[in-house]
């Protein structure tokens, strides 16, 4: 790597070290202590890690977190891709739709959680009112209190908030694809579906990798919407690892054990990001437009 490259990377690497590596290292060190947040920390050795290995709640939280990550990617990726390709057109009506799609991204997460909590209230919510007006009885149910529905409702609300961001990524990625590639494929007799599979998707490879990385790593740390709307319930059906970490630290005063959960989350996030970069070829950054001119 050249000296100019190292100098250019220095600010970003400095910030990464200060805000990512240093806190992760501090959490790793604290994971070997017992501390209630007030007194002096006491050495606990590997007791916190042993507690994590035998904690059934933590195991459940890991499973729930994995479900949230998988469902978030499965729901958000195709919808974001479809909306991104649609809004990439230069027609004015598409620009209007694009402006409407981005509105959830402008709202605070706490406000979104409170709004949807009110709408989903089984007695006085908006959906309950619609069920009476339109005679749609299935709308009036305890969406957040039903163990079979709560997790899927949370995933849907999270998708509603973050799909606009990924839509913008796909919109910009589509607009950067050279038009000559579509013209050449059309002259060769390619259909619309073939254009999508043979031109659009390959050219969006790095955009898909970037979006998937942000989506999956971000899904590991979903907290505020779940905390406000369900607080991990009913039972443990929506208790993700980030919520488990918060409750261990600030409700049970077990900052050492919470640090174990923080380290696990951090390692999972970094590991998944590295795997995505490795297997998508994103690290090599070959030109997608070679030979297009």
Residue pairs with C-beta under 8 A, 6 or more apart in sequence:
24 262
24 263
24 266
27 259
27 262
27 263
27 266
28 259
28 263
30 41
30 255
30 256
30 259
31 48
31 49
31 256
31 257
31 259
31 260
31 262
31 263
32 43
32 44
32 45
32 46
32 48
32 256
33 41
33 42
33 43
33 44
33 48
33 256
34 41
34 42
34 43
34 44
34 47
34 48
34 254
34 256
35 41
35 42
35 255
35 256
36 253
36 254
36 255
37 249
37 253
37 255
41 256
44 256
48 256
48 257
48 259
48 260
49 260
51 257
51 260
52 58
52 257
52 260
52 261
52 264
57 236
57 239
57 244
58 241
58 244
58 261
60 236
60 239
61 236
61 239
61 240
61 241
61 243
61 244
62 241
64 151
64 236
64 237
64 238
64 239
64 240
64 241
65 219
65 220
65 240
65 241
65 242
67 151
68 151
68 154
68 155
68 158
68 219
68 222
68 240
69 216
69 219
69 220
71 151
71 152
71 155
72 155
72 158
72 159
72 215
72 216
72 219
72 222
73 212
73 215
73 216
73 219
75 155
75 156
75 159
76 159
76 162
76 163
76 166
76 215
77 166
77 208
77 211
77 212
77 215
79 159
79 163
80 163
80 166
80 167
80 169
80 170
80 211
81 170
81 204
81 208
83 101
83 163
83 167
83 170
83 171
84 166
84 167
84 168
84 169
84 170
84 171
84 173
84 174
85 170
85 171
85 174
85 200
86 94
86 97
87 94
87 95
87 97
87 98
87 101
87 167
87 171
88 94
88 170
88 171
88 174
88 175
98 167
98 171
101 163
101 164
101 167
102 164
102 167
102 168
103 164
104 112
104 160
104 161
104 163
104 164
105 161
105 162
105 164
105 165
107 115
107 161
109 161
109 224
109 225
110 224
110 228
112 157
112 160
112 161
112 225
113 157
113 224
113 225
113 228
113 229
114 228
116 157
116 229
117 144
117 228
117 229
118 125
118 126
119 125
119 126
119 127
120 127
120 143
120 144
120 153
121 128
122 128
122 140
122 141
122 142
122 143
122 145
127 139
127 140
127 143
128 139
128 140
130 136
130 139
131 137
131 138
131 139
131 140
132 140
141 149
143 149
143 150
143 153
144 150
144 153
144 229
144 230
144 234
145 233
145 234
146 234
147 234
147 235
147 237
150 230
150 233
150 234
150 237
150 238
151 237
151 238
154 225
154 226
154 229
154 230
154 238
157 225
157 229
158 219
158 222
158 225
161 225
162 215
162 218
165 214
166 211
166 214
166 215
169 207
169 210
169 211
170 204
170 207
170 211
172 207
173 203
173 204
173 206
173 207
174 200
174 204
177 199
177 200
177 203
177 204
177 288
178 289
178 292
178 293
180 292
180 293
181 199
181 203
181 292
182 195
182 199
185 194
185 195
185 198
185 199
186 195
190 198
190 199
201 208
202 288
203 288
205 280
205 281
205 288
206 280
206 282
206 285
206 288
208 280
209 276
209 277
209 280
209 281
209 282
210 282
212 276
212 280
213 272
213 273
213 276
213 277
216 272
216 273
216 276
217 269
217 272
217 273
220 241
220 242
220 265
220 268
220 269
220 272
221 242
221 265
221 269
222 240
222 242
223 240
223 242
223 243
223 246
226 232
226 238
226 239
226 240
226 243
227 243
227 246
230 238
231 243
232 238
232 239
232 240
232 243
232 244
232 247
233 239
241 261
241 264
241 265
242 265
244 261
245 258
245 261
245 262
245 265
246 258
248 254
248 255
248 257
248 258
248 261
249 255
249 258
276 282
277 283
